[in-house]
Amino acid sequence: MSASAGEWLRIHAFVPESYANGPGRRAVVWVQGCSLGCPGCFNPATHSLTYGRVVLVDELFSDIAALTERVEGLTLSGGEPLQQRRGVLALLRRIRCETSLSVVVLTGYSWEEFLSFPESDELSKLVDVVIAGRYESSRNLASSLRGSANKTVHRITNRYQSSDLQDGPAAEVIISETGDLISTGIKPVLFKIV
Ligand code: SF4
């Protein structure tokens, strides 16, 4: 039995391949649930703690590990990944120990808040890049994985250079296996129903 047996995450969505959520081609998990309440947040559907679906960490890990020939890393976004630190840690321990995937975390918490979490030391050993800070709509930026100019970039390992974080598209539309359109990226396309 793995150490993460029984651990779970409430997630909003999982996309196996994306180019707009970090360097290269990446799997992306959007965690469900965020209480930070940034005015102008472009993904309010991720806020509720009752929406989304609960997945076992071991099952999610298996889905991600099966992609290691197709993607170079995993991005955790939200919602707020750091409001589910227990499940996030359980997932990232396995990612770090059992794969060579890089890990990027997009959080609404500031870097100072990140460091104040009791889990910050271990988290720092499990991730390559953290993009930190609330979204401030008045400082909208949509560049280098930063939705607004106040957000800070923390390259914890030397796996990526600053330029690597600037290369991807700001927006992306993915057609899922079921035919759904998924809009992602730091400046996602907003669909208009006519
Ligand atoms: S932290 Fe992210 S998901 Fe949460 S309200 Fe702010 S922008 Fe939205």
Residues whose N, C-alpha, C, O or C-beta is under 5 A from the ligand:
A	BS01	SF4	C34 L36 G37 C38 C41 N43 G78 G79 G108 Y135
